[in-house]
Amino acid sequence: MKKFYKSTRGHQEPLDFYTSILQGIADDGGLLVPDFPFEKKDLNALKDLSYVDLATEVISSFVPEDAKEDIRACAKGAYDTGAFKKGVVPVVKVGNQWIMELFQGPTAAFKDLALTMLPRFMTLSLKKKNEDREVMILAATSGDTGKAALEGFKDVPGTCIKVFYPIDGVSAIQKQQMTTTTGHNTEVIGIEGNFDDAQTAVKKAFASQELKDLCDQHHVFLSSANSINVGRLIPQIVYYFHAYLTLVKNGDIAMGDEVNFTVPSGNFGDCLAGWIAKNMGVPVHKFIVASNKNKILTDFFTTGVYDTHREFYKTNAPAMDILVSSNLERLVWFMVGKDSKKVDEFYKELNTSGVYKVDQETLETIQKEFAAGYQSEEDVLKNIKDCYDTDHYVLDTHTAVGYGVYKNYVKETGDTTPNILLSTASPYKFPESVYEALTGEKVDVFTAIDKLHELTGVEIAYPLKGIKDREILHKGVIKKDEILKTIGDRIKES
Ligand SMILES: *Cc1c(COP(=O)(O)O)cnc(C)c1O
């Protein structure tokens, strides 16, 4: 079977896996989607595999037949080198549910699961395409993606990475994490501007003919580590299999029993990966999509209307502060029967009026598989305290959104299907909020790390240990209108 990827909007000639990875986004502005049936997996055959072997089996369904051993090498490099010190994805019982700890990796957030793989997919794709140019990864970040991408691409042969962040638009911990990054091929540059300025400039760089010509002269190739790349989506499917099979192995459920997954969501990539896992054989009853006060997804899943005319809130779960949830486009494409014309119309509508609405039938199809809810900032603090008081488990702010949404879901539906909550970050990534939730006391972030540890005894996530005293290696700050020129200079230097 030939496995091609096409655009959700239908105007891109089909691409193979490798070109999809290198290209990142479809030519017509849509997202690349697998245009082949999902392969059903035999769960019994996967049950006793290591995480690396499980990843190999699952990811192989998305790549050419002869690439399986290459994928195994990628998975070994990503997951089997000691960067996930407590196991790749521990699944722990908390109260009457299970928590999938996706934060044991090199930056203490779930993005590590995909961003340790993407660089390896990229070097593999360059090799398969006989591409000997160096890849220069550009990323604009509001925090978590930047650091995970830096750690992922750090010292990976054939690649270098430039991360642009708004100097006043990321948390103190995120800034400290990024600017202390080691590696011979990493650079972090502060922008005097906001996240949108950084994002817009980076997008312009991809479209600039001048930079393309420069790249050709200097044997360089620009690419992106953004979550629209299928190389971010595919590795995330694996942990849904892993969590399900862990419950089976522990005797918590029988093979074939259904589970629910509650997913703290922003760009919706994480949850969409779960839905793909379901289509590949993981028995799932419902996905419960959890949002913070920026509840555009909750509204979409309850009404079928995606309406961007609303205020943007900065919340204590900042990685979910988002109004344009890019991966939702992929779900909609599947839900309208892969009808690219329809999706193209929806997104034209969204671009012109800021709103689109799916029809009633599509909404009903979606609601068979997805429930949704949201939590306020106060809810988040209360959930952290409640969970600690009852079960002595420390949630981060994003996971606390999921915790509360799931509680409300059970109250409203009486659904007793076993629930697996995805924990997307270590509590030590947002320690001042977590500490405030537990004590009512406000302290600065670095003090909060130590105080939270003293109070709870929970081990400090290893990437954040001693972070305050780490040497700042990246001090560069530029004006927002200097981004393009800076990228040009870096291409010339490479
Ligand atoms: C990115 C992120 C999310 C949202 O994940 P999506 O795939 O964008 O829905 C949730 N929590 C944390 C901590 C994140 O970094």
The ligand as an SDF file (V2000), in Angstrom:
LIG
                    3D

 15 15  0  0  0  0  0  0  0  0999 V2000
    1.0770   22.2490   24.4670 C   0  0  0  0  0  0  0  0  0  0  0  0
    0.4830   21.9350   25.8050 C   0  0  0  0  0  0  0  0  0  0  0  0
   -0.8800   21.5710   25.9610 C   0  0  0  0  0  0  0  0  0  0  0  0
   -1.8480   21.5330   24.7950 C   0  0  0  0  0  0  0  0  0  0  0  0
   -1.6070   20.4760   23.9060 O   0  0  0  0  0  0  0  0  0  0  0  0
   -2.2260   20.5110   22.4280 P   0  0  0  0  0  0  0  0  0  0  0  0
   -1.6660   19.3410   21.7280 O   0  0  0  0  0  0  0  0  0  0  0  0
   -1.7670   21.8240   21.8310 O   0  0  0  0  0  0  0  0  0  0  0  0
   -3.7110   20.4410   22.5700 O   0  0  0  0  0  0  0  0  0  0  0  0
   -1.3320   21.2660   27.2300 C   0  0  0  0  0  0  0  0  0  0  0  0
   -0.5230   21.3360   28.3070 N   0  0  0  0  0  0  0  0  0  0  0  0
    0.7850   21.6780   28.2040 C   0  0  0  0  0  0  0  0  0  0  0  0
    1.6100   21.7550   29.4380 C   0  0  0  0  0  0  0  0  0  0  0  0
    1.3350   21.9840   26.9610 C   0  0  0  0  0  0  0  0  0  0  0  0
    2.6390   22.3410   26.8690 O   0  0  0  0  0  0  0  0  0  0  0  0
  1  2  1  0
  2  3  1  0
  2 14  2  0
  3  4  1  0
  3 10  2  0
  4  5  1  0
  5  6  1  0
  6  7  2  0
  6  8  1  0
  6  9  1  0
 10 11  1  0
 11 12  2  0
 12 13  1  0
 12 14  1  0
 14 15  1  0
M  END
$$$$
